[in-house]
Amino acid sequence: PGTGKTFGISWAAHEANAEFVLLNLSQLQSSYVGSSQAATRAATAAIDAKGREGNIFVLLDEIDTISKTGNDGGAAAGQWQHLTEWLQDSMEYSRAVIFIASNYPDRLDAALNSRFASHWFFDLPTSAEREQVAAHHFARLNCTGEPVSVAAVTEGFSAREISERLCPDVARLTGRKPTQDAVAAVAKTIVPVSRSQAKELEEMRRA
């Protein structure tokens, strides 16, 4: 989580001069019978219409939320059935490029995975990338003063953990004037997902 999957795909769409469409499947779920399927059907119909007009990149986000219950005939069965049928049909027009972003690829149905031509792993940022992320977000938060380094104390941090936890907390702690001591102190309070889910991360890397 937080390694830039959505951002990376939206950037790719921009570079390809294509429209970027994010479809968050968990937000289409409802407790009312048939509502989730109807909402998903309406969303995919809108995507089809856009696909006939021009090039689009479509990102299906949080598909893990419906993959298991839908594939096992659970509450999301109708939604899952429509989605898989639509994915098969969508291959017939070339203007839509379909992506899936998943934090838990092991939960995805094998038949669904087989429909995709390539698989990319978004790993944790390097030390240089962590510095760039922090510099960008300190600037966004209107921080002033001497530049600070985060690389040494953020090993294993994702870009999200730096942008949403480290930088805002340091900015609040220092009155928007970051210091090395404040960066080190705040970093100690954050347990990155790479540490709390180390086993899962290694399994993803080996897959």
C-alpha angles and dihedrals in degrees: 000000000000099000095121106267095140093040092048094052093045088051090050089052090052091050090050091049089240132136114254118224121186115198112190104198097192090061090058093058120108137179090229117096111257095003096105092050092047092049091048091048091052092048094050091046089055090049091050090053092051090046091058091052099050149323115314137176111213121199117196104205128196093009087153088074092069103023099086101036092041096048092047093052094258132139093304096049096114093045091048094048093052092046095052092046090049092050090055092048093045091065087072094073119056100204094077118074110193124209134179122207113200133170090192109042091170088069094058120104112255091227090054092048091052091062092068122084097211142018124211128194116212104206129192118288120266121243091264091050091049089054091051093048092050093046091051094050096043086055091047089053090052093244118170137189133063117347114260130208122229102174098095096051100037102061107149094016120135122225089253093054089053096043099040102031115018102039098042093046093049090047092053093044094051102034090251093307104107120207131189091244092054092048091052093046095050093044089058090060093056122083105197120220088240088066100039092046099030095139093052091048094053091049090053091051092052094047 
